[in-house]
Amino acid sequence: MSLRSMHISRLTIPVIMLIMVLVSSNLNWSKDFWKDIIEADAKGNYAYLPAVFIYHDLNFGFFDKIEREKYFNKNLFYDYRSQANGKTINKYYCGTALAQMPFFLIAHLLSPAMGFEPDGYSKPYPVLISLAALFYLFLGLVFISRLLRLYGIDNWNNAIVLTAMVFGTNLFYYTVGEPGMSHIYSFAFIAMFLYYGRCYFLQPAAKYIFLLAGLAAIICLIRPVNGLVVLSLPFLSANRKAWKDGFSWLFARKTLCVSVVVFAVLILSIQPVIYKISTGDYWVYSYGAETFDFLHPHIIDILFSYKKGLFLYSPLLLLALSGGYVLWKKSRFEFFTLFSFLFILTYFLSSWWNWWYGGSFSSRVYLEYIPFFAILLGLSLKSIQNKFLLTGFKTLIVVFIVVCQIQTFQYRYYQIHWENMTREKYWNVFLRVDKLL
């Protein structure tokens, strides 16, 4: 390892984070910009914190005072409440709030000293939520970097992959543009899950099992559908023998198995306990008539449509799939287990009744799975030996980063509509920023 390569490795994440902090401070922390930080779904994700620590009301009776009176904004108004058993509850799950809790508590301690009202919604609270998103981005990048090293990705390629994933996908936007949404938090916990899953199959140990169980439980509390990530464990095992040996090692330790299950259930029980307090039942379905339609998945639409296609708005992720060819040559087991998982994931995500997931940049529900694309992109970079082809591949990465940044800029200023894009609208504004400058 060269000294220069070591410097690149050590500086990549700090430099990325410096850029992200500067962008966030410019977009979110000055003037009245902080009022836009907690918006749309993020209001529901966050509301558990003031409900528990300030208003002591899990039926959200403070909603009208906060949303309709004190901080009313007709452009940002959003009712995150739902009804169950005749009681008012939060439509969203509590996992994001758990991830944000340390930052909320810091804001709650600082608000009076800074001259702000400690009501859960004055300036320090949204600003700390913005910082929470930056922290979880940092955490996710650290574990992706470690994961890439387990796959033999050297420091230079590691740096390229991390830079590409941040600035060439919607990871950038959901860290600085909508930091209260759940996806950046799921991203970090899934990155950790993949790293410790790989570690476990390389060298089984009880600590990895507990970490995996705890992480899986938190991932489910943030977005239950993301519990599908456990189906990626065969891929992380790398081969049939390691997969079999990993389970043999675990099942030979019955006490450990029971302990791990209890540990995971204790974490998962947080949501049922909340429901019990607020409705009298341990389980309710907070999304009402919203559900999956597994007979009519929108697989092509969620990946390629002008409305919200993942690969149209984040073409770097399509380029990353070239790593599948490397897996095919290296390990058919890894190829089939990974792409089977990605297919099942896509089938589920595209079967949601609102497959475009409302207002969003690119297909936001894939953001948490960026670590898988990072592995594939790293494998592609590692495998290309021809200098001409490698230069061309890296050039494409740069081009797709530029495309993503332009489209992010267009989305932020409504040139790309938050929900109703069509072929005509897309090509009419394709890479055009002249009307915005």
Secondary structure, DSSP 8 states (H G I E B T S, - for coil): --HHHHHHHHHHHHHHHHHHHHHHIIIIISTTGGGGSS-THHHHHHHHHHHHHTS--TT-TTHIIIIIIIT--TTT----EEEETTEEEESS-SHHHHHHHHHHHHHHHHHHHTT---SS-STHHHHHHHHHHHHHHHHHHHHHHHHHHHTT--HHHHHHHHHHHHHSSTHHHHHHTSTTSSHHHHHHHHHHHHHHHHHHHHS--HHHHHHHHHHHHHHHHH-GGGGGGGGGHHHHH-SHHHHHHHHHHHHT-HHHHHHHHHHHHHHHTHHHHHHHHHHSSS---TTTT--B-TTS--HHHHHH-TTT-HHHH-HHHHHHTTHHHHHHHH-HHHHHHHHHHHHHHHHHHHTBSSTT-SS-SS-GGGGGGHHHHHHHHHHHHHH---HHHHHHHHHHHHHHHHHHHHHHHHHHTTSS-SS---HHHHHHHTT--TTT-
